[in-house]
Amino acid sequence: MDWKFYAANDFGLYQYDAEDVSHLSKNIVRVSQKLVLNDRGTTKLVRELGREYENVKEIITIREIDCRGKRVIYSDQFIFRIMVG
């Protein structure tokens, strides 16, 4: 994986995997996105989903980008990565 930073907000840093960009069609691109949570992001996650998510530090999702339509198609597939230690 080759994670590249592309954005930040109040909840953490966003990265995409430059090695895993797939062109599904002329206008649709699929990419893995990772949100590296900061403390505020973790607090929001726990508030929304419960205390069992308090050790989650990264959320990886799949995004499909419609370049022509300029919109993101969000997947309902999430990987929650827990960092120990």
NORBELMO-V650911 format. One line per field, one symbol per residue. ss: DSSP state (H for helix, E for strand, - for the rest). phi: phi as a letter, one per 30 degrees, with the letter a starting at -180 (. if undefined). psi: psi as a letter, one per 20 degrees, with the letter a starting at -180 (. if undefined). A space follows every 50 residues. Layout:
BEGIN
ss=???
phi=???
psi=???
END
This chain:
BEGIN
ss=--EEEEEEE--EEEEEE----EE----EEEEEEEEEE-HHHHHHHHHHH- HHH--EEEEEEEEEEE----EEEEEEEEEEEE---
phi=.bdcdbabbdclccbbdddbcccdaeccbcbdbbccdcedddedddddcj ddcdcdcbbcbcbccddddhbccdcccbbcccccj
psi=qnpppirqaiiappqqohilppohahipppqpppooqaghgggggghhir hijijpiqpprppppnhgilqpopqjpqoppppp.
END
